[in-house]
């Protein structure tokens, strides 16, 4: 029997599998034993009431789906009075995903949800469809560092920072988040994308652009996870196109300490349980006593000098 437990900073998880924020809600408890999960991650909440983006909000595309939900939220009082008590009946640690339009707003919200029953905060500084043209804090190191410093000063809880794939500076952004006090990085949110209906000549999303998720993004986010894991010392949580235990194993080999499953749950409510069981079997078949042994175990062969001499021929 494999020891499936992993450590994300100071937070111990029974296994490395948890939901991605926005793909997990209370209704899933009717079909899935939530106590099987490594952690519970709420839908992103905001301080203010939010209706979300105009319809349609979801569109199926080849290899995945587009969404422009826009973070509908019932606000902090509803979370404290209803959502938090609901999740209190299960044993996995509760991670609360939060979003705000300003660094000060993030800090205030983090302070308000730093209450008993919350094990960690996941700061969604990366949502591609609530800011103009997909701009987000996590696209640049300076804005990432500024918002994470505000968050770190506002809460003593473990702080996970969710990064965006919509940047050409992923290593620098990751290091900025770590330097500002992040305890873990979640890599990554969805990829900004769009689709057009050729019957109507209209965008297939009411917001025009949205986030691409599902199997199509996995090779990209796997690469980002690898880069981030090499750039920082804090744990990295991989998130993007994980449909099977094999996908999760790839992320962990690339350096992820844990994974989040999103789109797969829309296809099968039991996807996360299947990933957990499959990882257990995978480790057992490979003779690994602990699932954590997968993290960063990617085998890389460095080229010998003779192998690369042809790149720089003698003159």
N, C-alpha and C positions, 0 to 999 in steps of 0.2 A: 504494500500500500504506500503510495507516494505521499510525502509530506507536502501538501499543497500551499502551506502558509507562506506569505511574503510580508516584507516590512517596507512600508512607504514612510520614510522618516521615522517619526515616533509612533506611527499608527500601524498596528498589526492587523493584517487581513487573513482570514481563514483560507483564502485562495486568491489568485490574481485577476479574477474576472468580475467586472461590475458593469452596470449600464452606462451608456453615454447620456449626458443630460439632454433632455428634450425628447428622448425616445422611451421614457420610463415614467409611468404614472400609477396612481393607486389601483386602477383597475386590473393591472397585471397580477396583483396579489390573488385574484380569483382563479388564476390558472397556473401560477408558478409559486413554488415554495421559496419565498424571499430569503429564508434563512440559509439557503444554499449558496447565496451570492457572497462575494468577497466584501462588497460594500454596496450601499444604496446611494444613488446620486439623484437628487431631485431635479425636476425641471427648473430652468433658470427663473429666478424671481427678481422683481424690481421693487423699489420703494413705492412707486406710483402704480395706479391701476393702468394696465395697458390692454387695448383691444387686439393688438397685433396688426399684421399687414392685410391689405385687401385680398379678396378671393380672386382667382384660385391660389392656394398656398402650396400645393404639392403637384408635381408633374413627374411621371415616370419617363426615364430616358434609358438608352442602351447602357447596360452595365451599372445602373444605379437609379437614383432619384434626385430630383431637385426639390428644395423646400425654401420657402420664404415666409415662415410662420410669423416672424417679427416679435417673438417673445411676449405673447399674451400673459398677463400676470394679474393676480388678484391682490397683490401688495403684501406688505409685511404682516399686518394684523391677521389676515387670513392664514398666512403661513404659520404664525405662532399659535393661533387658536385651533386650527384644523389639520394642516399638513403635518406639523411636528408631532402632535399626539397620535396621529394615524400610524406613523412609522415607528413609534416607540414600542410597538408590540413585537418587533423583530429584532434579532440580535446583531446583525452586521452593522458596522458603524455608518452613520448617516452623514453624507457629504452634501452640503448645500451649495448649489450653483447660484451665483449672483451676477447681476449686470447693472451698470449705471452709465449715464452719458458723460460724467466727469470723474476725475480722480477723487475729488472731495465727496461726490455722491457714492462712489465705491466704498470709501472709508466709512462713511456714515452707515451705509447698509451693512457692511461687515460687522460693525459694532452692534447693530440692532439684532443681528441673527446669531451673535456669539452668546448663546444661551445653553443651559444644560440640555443634553439630548443631541446636540450638534457636535460631531466628531471632527469635522474639517470643513473648510470653505474652499470652494472651487470658483475662482474669479474668472468669469467669462469675458476676457478682454479682447475677444477675437471674433465675435459674431459678424458675419459678412453682410447681413441684410437688414441691420437696424441703423447703420450710419450711411451717409450719402456716398453712393458709388462704392460701397463696400469698405470704406476706410474704418480702421479699428486701431485701438491702442497698440496692439501687438504687431503692427506692421513695421514699427521702427523701434530701435533700441532705446532712444531717449524717452519716448512716450511710454514705453513699457516700464522702464525703470521708475519714472515719475509716479505712475499709478500703483505699482507694486509697493513702493516705499510708503505711500499713503495707506495702503491696505495693511502692510506689516505693522505700522504704528497703531492701527485701529483694533487689532485683534491678537489675542494670544493663542488662538487656535491654529492648528496646522493649516498652512496656506498653499493650496494648489493653484497654479496659474495655467489657464488654457490658452495655448498659442494658436496663431492662424497660419495656414499654409500659404496665404496670399502675401508673401513677402520674399524678397530675394536676400534677406539678411537673417535667416533662421538661426544660425549659430550665434550671431551677435545679440539677437533678441533673447535667446535662451540664456546667455551669460548675463545680460542686463537684468532679467527676472531673478536669476539666482543671486546676483550681487545685491539686489534690493530686498532680499529676504524670503523669496519663494522657497517652500519646503519640498515641492515637487512640481513638475511640469506635465501638463496634459497635451500631447501632440497627436492630432491637431483638430481644429474645427473643420468645417466644410470648405470646399474650394469654390470660390465665386464663379458662377456660370449662368447660362441662360439657354432657353429653347424657344423656338418659334413654331406656331401652328400654321402649316401651309394651306389649310383650308380657309382660315380667317385672316391670315397675315398679322395676327396678333401674338404678343408674347404669351407663352403658356403659363406664366406666373403673373399674378396681379401686380407684383412688385417689380416686374420685368426681369430683374436678376435675383438669384437666390444661391443657396449652397448645394453643391454636388456632393453626394455621399454614396456609399455602396462599393461593390467590388472594383469599380473603375478607378477609384482613388487610391486603392491600397498600395500599388507600387510607388506612388508619389509620397504618401504619408509614411510608408515604411522607410524610405530614404530620409525623410525629415527626422524621423525618430532616431535613426542611426546617427545622423549628424548631431542632433541635440544630446544624445547619450555620450558622444565623444567630447562634446563641448562643456558639459557641466558635471558636477559631482552629485547633485541632488537626484533623486529617482525620477525617471521619465515613465509616464503612462501612455502607451500607444493607443491611438484611436483613429480608425479609418478603414472601412471596408472589411472588417473582421467578420467573416461569415461562419468559419469553422475553427476547430481546434488547431488545424494546420496553420491557418492564418495567425492565430494567437501565438503559436510557437515561433513563427517567423519574426514577429514583433519582439518577442523576448530575446531571441538570438541576436537581433539587431541592437539590443540594449535596454528594452523596456522591462521595468520591474513588474508591471501589471498592464492590463488592457481594459479598454471599454468597448462594449458592443452596442451598436446603434441600429442601423438599418435592418440588420438581420432579424431583430425582434419584431419588426413590422411584418416580416415574411413568416416567421415562426415564433410564437411567444416563448417557446422553450429553447430558443437558440443559445442563451447564456448557459443554461444547464448542460446542453450538449457540448458546448465549448469546454466547460469545467471537466466533465467526464472524459472527453476526448483528450484533454491535456494530461489527465491522470494516466490514461492508457498509453499515451505517447511517451511520457517519462518512464513508465514501467518497462515499456518495450526497449527503451534506450539504456536501461539500467541506472536511471537517475533516482536517487533516494529523495531528492527535494526538487520541486518545480523551480525554485529560485536558482538552481544550477543552470537553467536555460539562459538567464539574463546575461547578455554580453558574450555568449559562448560561440559567437560566429567565428568560424575557422577562416583565417585569412592567410594566404601564402604571400610572403614578401618576395619580390623578384630578386634573384641573385644578380650580382654585378654582370656576370657573363650574359645573362638573359637580356639585359637592357643596353648592352654595348652598341647594338645596331642603331639605337636611337641617337647616339652621339658618335658617329664614326670618327676615327682618328684622322687628323689633318696633317 
